[in-house]
């Protein structure tokens, strides 16, 4: 008998979820991690980034305290950047400690070190071969950096931005990339009083791919209203660190331009961390972009008894999707014929201000696929709870097939879109119709009332709208 039923290679969301789920099913599990348990999401990504966004929200709220009747002396509210990072790191450390304790209680054996695979399909750590019947590869991803964007003290990625050791914020920053990471950090910087320029290669500078354009534009308008200079169609050239600042040249509409800023955040995406680990030599196929090739019905790779989940496979690259893939992989190992992950109907969230969240098809995608649909939408200003909270930017937009057909797209921007979207996830994945949702009672006063109001309008009738 092998020493372990499963060896999990990587301790990020896909890895620790695989280990915890397998252990709860009674399997004997080993996990290999070269760094702090929790991977990018917990240590350098999702959690610390949202910690910074929450700090920015507090600072923004204090700045508007007078609208609620509280007088804050002008100029007396200052940012203690080290304390901001200390609080953020405290949350991270507490979650890491909890995760490590949970793995220990589930009797998951941990191996510290850089894991590779040998030609026999076994995981090797510091020369020790881990004897396991199955392997789940969860090697994660790293920030992508283009030539001419060499990292340094004034040029960094989101990994460094969330683990900042600076004494204070820069006065000006250029964010290269208008995707999820770039938009979230642009939101942090501008709300913290940093002069922020966002440069994006695509024509639409804010969330150019995947999001419903109309809803994404509400976020774009908000960022620009707050001072973000968003420039689309910008091809950034070689950065020049002068020792005191960074010169950022870019070409736009055939014209050469340049800005000079204190710091540059490179947010042009992430790439799978699959090189140098012996996967190909072990018979695990890697595609030309570096992703581990899998059968998404089972998460099995080309090598028997080897599976892969998370950022190292060509899926959305979200922690909650990695959790779902981990369950599919473990169930496949157990022979339980799992339901595959439905990637088209997975939930997506951008934690900017305002937040944006969606599930299902955007209007652009529905048109491209030739799907007939009806669309209804509602803005926030008429919602009493949104007015009370003081957050009325954004909108709610729903796509459904004609004649009270199933809801196929659910898009929100505005207050707590990240939480409200979960009801949309159920609606889309359970193929609910607008009338199914419309007859349900939404509490008053609440932000969720906007959902009920919008669904009623599909019938041609309405309450307040």
C-alpha positions in Angstrom: 0.0 0.0 0.0 1.1 3.6 -0.7 1.8 5.9 2.2 -0.8 8.4 0.9 -4.0 8.2 -1.1 -3.3 11.7 -2.5 -0.4 14.1 -2.7 -1.4 17.7 -3.3 1.3 19.8 -5.0 0.7 23.4 -3.9 -1.0 25.0 -0.9 -3.1 27.7 -2.6 -6.9 27.6 -2.7 -7.1 24.7 -5.1 -4.4 22.9 -3.1 -5.7 23.3 0.4 -9.3 22.8 -0.8 -8.3 19.5 -2.4 -6.5 18.4 0.8 -9.3 19.4 3.2 -12.0 17.9 1.1 -10.1 14.6 0.5 -9.3 14.3 4.2 -12.9 14.9 5.2 -13.8 12.0 2.9 -11.4 9.7 4.9 -8.4 9.7 2.5 -4.8 10.0 3.7 -3.4 13.2 2.3 -0.1 14.9 1.9 0.3 18.5 0.8 3.5 20.2 -0.5 4.1 23.9 -0.2 7.3 25.9 -0.6 6.0 29.1 1.0 3.2 30.2 3.4 0.1 28.0 3.3 -2.7 29.8 1.4 -1.0 30.6 -1.8 -1.3 33.9 -3.8 -5.0 34.4 -2.9 -4.5 34.4 0.9 -1.0 35.9 1.1 -0.6 38.3 -1.8 -3.9 38.5 -3.7 -7.6 38.2 -2.8 -7.5 38.8 1.0 -4.8 41.5 1.3 -6.1 43.4 -1.7 -9.6 43.4 -0.3 -8.1 44.6 3.0 -6.7 47.6 1.2 -10.0 48.2 -0.6 -11.8 48.2 2.8 -9.3 50.7 4.2 -9.9 52.9 1.2 -13.6 52.7 1.8 -13.2 53.8 5.4 -11.0 56.8 4.3 -13.5 57.7 1.6 -16.4 57.5 4.0 -14.7 59.7 6.6 -14.1 62.2 3.8 -17.8 62.4 3.3 -18.8 62.3 7.0 -20.2 65.8 6.8 -23.1 64.5 4.5 -24.2 62.4 7.5 -23.9 65.4 9.9 -20.5 64.8 11.3 -17.9 67.5 11.1 -14.3 66.3 10.5 -11.9 69.2 10.5 -10.5 69.7 7.1 -7.0 68.4 6.6 -6.9 66.5 9.9 -7.7 63.1 8.5 -4.4 61.5 7.5 -3.4 58.1 6.3 -1.2 56.0 8.5 0.0 53.7 5.7 2.1 51.3 7.9 -1.0 50.9 10.2 -3.2 50.2 7.1 -0.8 47.4 6.1 -0.5 46.1 9.7 -4.2 45.7 10.0 -4.4 44.0 6.6 -1.5 41.7 7.5 -3.2 40.8 10.8 -6.2 39.5 8.9 -4.0 37.5 6.6 -2.0 36.0 9.5 -5.1 35.0 11.3 -6.5 33.3 8.3 -3.2 31.5 7.6 -3.1 30.3 11.2 -6.6 29.0 11.0 -6.0 27.2 7.7 -2.9 25.5 9.1 -4.8 24.5 12.2 -7.6 23.0 10.1 -5.1 21.0 8.0 -3.5 19.7 11.1 -6.9 18.7 12.6 -7.8 16.8 9.4 -4.4 15.0 9.8 -3.1 16.3 6.5 0.7 15.7 6.3 2.6 18.8 5.2 5.9 18.8 3.3 7.8 22.1 3.2 9.8 22.7 0.0 9.6 23.1 -3.7 7.9 20.0 -5.2 8.6 18.5 -8.6 7.5 15.4 -10.4 9.7 12.5 -11.6 9.2 10.4 -14.6 7.2 7.9 -12.6 4.6 10.6 -11.8 5.5 10.9 -8.2 6.1 14.1 -6.3 9.6 14.8 -5.0 10.6 17.3 -2.3 14.2 17.9 -1.3 15.1 14.5 -2.8 12.3 12.6 -0.9 9.8 10.8 -3.1 6.3 11.0 -1.7 4.6 7.7 -2.2 1.0 8.5 -3.2 -1.6 6.7 -5.4 -2.8 10.0 -6.9 -1.4 13.5 -7.4 -3.3 16.8 -7.7 -1.2 19.5 -9.3 -2.1 23.0 -7.8 1.0 25.0 -8.8 -0.8 28.2 -9.2 0.2 31.3 -11.2 2.5 34.3 -11.1 2.1 37.9 -12.3 2.8 38.4 -16.0 5.4 41.0 -16.9 6.1 42.1 -20.5 9.6 42.9 -21.9 10.6 46.5 -21.0 8.7 46.4 -17.7 11.5 45.1 -15.5 10.6 45.1 -11.8 12.3 47.3 -9.3 11.8 49.5 -6.2 9.4 51.8 -8.2 8.0 49.1 -10.6 6.1 46.2 -9.1 3.2 43.8 -9.5 0.2 43.1 -7.3 2.3 40.7 -5.3 4.5 43.5 -4.0 1.6 46.0 -3.8 -0.3 44.0 -1.2 2.8 43.3 0.8 4.0 46.9 0.9 6.7 47.9 3.3 6.6 51.6 2.2 6.4 54.2 4.9 3.8 56.2 2.9 1.9 56.1 -0.3 3.3 57.5 -3.5 2.0 60.9 -4.7 1.4 59.5 -8.2 1.1 56.1 -9.8 0.6 54.5 -13.2 -1.5 51.3 -13.3 -0.7 49.3 -16.5 -3.7 47.1 -17.2 -7.4 47.8 -16.8 -8.5 44.3 -15.9 -9.8 43.2 -12.5 -6.5 43.7 -10.6 -5.7 47.0 -12.3 -9.2 48.4 -11.6 -9.2 47.3 -7.9 -5.8 49.0 -7.3 -6.8 52.1 -9.2 -9.8 52.3 -6.9 -7.6 52.0 -3.8 -5.1 54.5 -5.0 -7.5 57.2 -6.1 -9.5 56.9 -2.9 -6.3 57.2 -0.9 -5.5 60.5 -2.6 -2.9 59.2 -5.0 -2.8 60.8 -8.5 -3.7 57.7 -10.6 -3.3 57.1 -14.3 -4.6 53.8 -15.8 -3.2 52.6 -19.1 -4.9 49.8 -21.0 -4.1 48.3 -24.4 -7.7 47.6 -25.3 -9.9 50.5 -26.5 -12.1 50.4 -23.4 -9.7 51.2 -20.5 -11.9 49.8 -17.7 -12.7 46.1 -17.5 -12.4 45.7 -21.3 -13.0 41.9 -21.5 -15.8 39.7 -20.1 -17.9 42.3 -18.3 -21.2 43.7 -19.7 -20.1 46.9 -21.3 -23.0 49.0 -20.0 -22.5 47.9 -16.4 -18.7 48.2 -16.6 -19.1 51.8 -17.9 -20.8 52.7 -14.6 -17.6 51.8 -12.8 -15.5 53.6 -15.4 -17.5 56.8 -14.9 -17.2 56.6 -11.2 -13.4 56.1 -11.3 -13.0 59.0 -13.7 -15.3 61.2 -11.7 -13.1 60.5 -8.7 -10.0 61.5 -10.6 -8.6 58.4 -12.3 -7.2 59.3 -15.8 -8.1 56.2 -17.8 -6.5 55.9 -21.2 -7.5 53.1 -23.6 -5.7 52.0 -26.7 -2.3 52.6 -25.0 0.6 50.5 -26.0 3.2 51.0 -23.2 6.8 51.0 -24.1 10.0 50.5 -22.1 9.9 51.9 -18.6 12.7 54.1 -17.4 13.5 54.3 -13.7 15.3 57.6 -13.2 16.1 56.8 -9.6 13.5 59.2 -8.3 10.5 58.5 -10.6 9.5 56.3 -13.5 9.0 57.5 -17.1 6.2 55.6 -18.8 6.1 56.1 -22.6 3.1 54.9 -24.6 1.7 55.0 -28.1 -1.9 55.9 -28.7 -3.6 56.5 -32.0 -0.2 56.7 -33.7 1.0 59.4 -31.3 3.9 59.0 -28.9 3.2 60.2 -25.3 4.8 59.9 -21.9 3.9 60.4 -18.3 6.3 60.5 -15.3 5.1 59.0 -12.0 6.5 58.0 -8.6 5.6 54.3 -9.0 4.2 51.9 -11.6 1.9 48.9 -10.9 2.0 46.2 -13.6 -1.4 44.5 -13.7 -1.4 42.8 -17.1 -2.6 39.4 -16.0 -1.1 36.2 -14.6 0.6 33.2 -16.1 0.6 29.6 -14.9 3.5 28.5 -12.7 4.2 25.2 -14.4 7.8 25.5 -15.6 10.7 23.8 -13.9 8.6 21.2 -12.0 9.0 18.2 -14.3 5.4 18.0 -15.4 6.1 17.4 -19.1 8.8 14.9 -18.2 6.3 13.0 -16.1 3.9 12.8 -19.1 1.7 15.6 -18.1 0.8 17.6 -21.2 1.3 21.4 -21.0 -0.2 23.6 -23.7 1.7 26.4 -25.5 0.6 28.9 -22.9 1.9 26.9 -20.0 -1.4 25.5 -18.8 -1.7 21.9 -17.7 -4.1 20.2 -20.1 -7.0 18.5 -18.3 -10.3 16.8 -19.0 -12.6 19.4 -17.3 -15.2 16.7 -16.6 -12.8 15.0 -14.1 -9.8 17.4 -13.9 -7.6 14.5 -15.0 -4.4 15.2 -16.8 -2.8 13.1 -19.6 -0.9 11.1 -17.0 -2.9 8.4 -15.2 -3.8 9.2 -11.6 -2.6 12.8 -11.9 -5.1 15.7 -11.8 -4.8 19.5 -11.9 -6.9 22.4 -10.6 -6.7 26.1 -10.0 -4.6 28.7 -11.8 -2.4 26.2 -13.5 -5.3 25.0 -15.7 -7.0 27.2 -18.4 -10.1 28.1 -16.4 -11.2 31.5 -14.9 -8.4 31.7 -12.3 -10.6 32.4 -9.4 -10.2 31.0 -5.9 -13.9 29.9 -5.6 -13.6 28.2 -9.0 -10.4 26.4 -7.7 -12.5 25.1 -4.7 -15.1 23.7 -7.1 -12.4 22.1 -9.3 -10.8 20.6 -6.2 -14.1 18.8 -5.3 -14.4 17.5 -8.9 -10.8 16.1 -8.8 -11.3 14.4 -5.4 -14.7 13.0 -6.4 -13.1 11.7 -9.6 -10.4 9.9 -7.6 -13.2 8.4 -5.4 -15.1 7.2 -8.5 -18.1 9.3 -7.7 -18.8 10.8 -11.2 -18.8 14.4 -10.2 -20.8 17.2 -11.8 -18.3 19.2 -13.8 -17.8 22.9 -13.1 -20.0 25.2 -15.2 -17.5 27.9 -16.1 -19.9 30.0 -18.2 -22.2 30.4 -15.1 -19.5 30.9 -12.5 -19.7 34.1 -10.4 -17.3 37.0 -11.1 -16.6 39.9 -8.8 -14.6 43.1 -9.0 -14.2 44.7 -5.5 -13.7 48.3 -6.8 -15.8 51.2 -5.8 -18.5 50.7 -6.9 -18.3 46.9 -6.8 -19.3 45.0 -9.9 -20.5 41.4 -10.0 -22.0 39.1 -12.6 -22.9 35.6 -13.6 -24.0 34.3 -17.0 -24.0 36.0 -20.3 -23.3 39.7 -20.9 -25.4 41.4 -23.5 -22.5 41.5 -25.9 -22.0 37.7 -25.5 -25.7 37.0 -26.0 -25.6 39.0 -29.3 -22.4 37.3 -30.4 -23.9 33.8 -29.8 -27.2 34.7 -31.6 -29.3 34.2 -28.4 -32.6 36.0 -28.3 -33.2 37.8 -25.0 -35.0 40.5 -23.2 -33.2 42.9 -20.9 -34.4 45.0 -18.0 -32.4 47.3 -15.8 -32.7 49.5 -12.7 -30.5 52.2 -11.3 -29.8 52.6 -7.6 -31.0 56.2 -6.9 -34.6 55.1 -6.3 -33.6 52.5 -3.7 -34.2 53.7 -0.2 -31.5 51.6 1.4 -28.9 52.7 -1.2 -29.8 56.3 -0.4 -29.5 55.7 3.3 -26.1 54.1 2.9 -25.1 57.0 0.6 -24.1 54.7 -2.3 -26.3 55.2 -5.4 -23.8 54.7 -8.2 -24.3 51.7 -10.5 -27.2 49.6 -11.8 -28.8 46.2 -11.9 -29.2 44.6 -15.3 -30.8 41.2 -16.2 -31.0 39.2 -19.4 -33.7 36.5 -19.8 -35.0 34.5 -22.8 -38.2 35.9 -24.3 -41.7 35.2 -22.9 -40.6 34.7 -19.3 -37.8 32.3 -20.3 -34.8 31.4 -18.1 -32.6 34.2 -16.7 -29.3 33.9 -18.7 -27.3 37.0 -17.4 -27.2 38.8 -14.1 -25.1 42.0 -13.8 -24.8 44.4 -10.9 -22.6 47.4 -10.1 -23.1 49.3 -6.9 -23.2 48.8 -3.1 -22.5 45.2 -2.0 -22.9 43.8 -5.5 -20.5 41.1 -4.3 -23.1 39.8 -1.8 -26.2 40.5 -3.8 -24.9 38.6 -6.8 -25.2 35.2 -5.0 -29.0 35.2 -5.5 -28.3 35.8 -9.2 -25.9 32.8 -9.2 -28.8 30.6 -8.0 -31.2 32.1 -10.4 -29.0 31.6 -13.5 -27.8 28.1 -12.5 -31.3 26.9 -11.5 -32.7 28.4 -14.7 -35.2 30.5 -12.9 -37.5 32.8 -14.8 -38.2 36.4 -14.0 -41.6 35.5 -12.7 -40.1 32.8 -10.4 -38.1 35.6 -8.8 -40.7 38.3 -9.0 -43.2 36.6 -6.8 -40.6 36.2 -4.0 -40.7 38.8 -1.2 -37.7 41.1 -0.8 -37.4 42.8 2.5 -37.9 46.5 2.8 -35.9 48.6 3.1 -33.0 46.6 1.5 -30.7 46.7 -1.4 -32.1 43.4 -2.6 -35.4 45.2 -3.3 -33.9 46.3 -6.6 -33.8 42.7 -7.7 -37.5 42.1 -7.1 -38.5 45.4 -8.7 -36.5 44.6 -11.8 -37.9 41.1 -12.2 -41.5 42.5 -11.9 -40.8 44.7 -14.9 -40.4 41.7 -17.2 -44.2 41.3 -16.9 -44.8 44.8 -18.3 -45.9 46.0 -15.0 -44.0 47.6 -12.1 -44.1 49.1 -8.6 -41.8 52.0 -8.2 -39.9 51.8 -11.4 
